[in-house]
């Protein structure tokens, strides 16, 4: 079973993603902020097969989280998806430069998310 870390400051989004990801066979860990994700998982080199993060969060944004994760050898090649309500091309480019593997716009339904994840792990 693959492990996924989801990071979002919305309890509703965390619950929804956990339900979707559990149904498609992931062991899910959650963090309600970038700070929590760093303190509990990333800085401790906990190993995840996939990280999904929101962009707009207090203190540590999704882009900051990606930069810090990519600086950790354990996360250099881990797929990291940005899941956000933002759709501006400049933000996408900033996330890509930080090391994001992909960009998804909220809301995303279960089949679409499963399809993206399937593509990630089939390549």
C-alpha positions, 0 to 999 in steps of 0.5 A: 500500500502506498503512503500519501501525505495531504496538506490543507488548512480546510478540514473538509478538503482533508476529509474529502481527500482522505476518503477518495485516497483511501478508496483507491488504496492509499494509506493517508496521513494528514496535516492541516498546515505547512508547518505541521507537515514539515514538523511531523513528516518532511523534516523527519524524513517520513517516507511518502509515495505522494504529497498533495498540498494546498497553495494558500495556507498561513505561514508556510504556503504550499510553494514554501512546503514544496521548496523545503521538501525538495531540499530534503533528500527523501523528497527529491523525487517524490511526486508532489501535487498542488491542489488549489482554487488558484488557476493563474499561469504565474502561480503554476509556473512558480509551483513548477519552479519550486518542484511541483510535479503537477497542478490540480484545481479544486474542486476535483472529483474522485475519478479525476484525482484517481486518474491523475494519480494512476498516470503518476505511478504508471510512468 
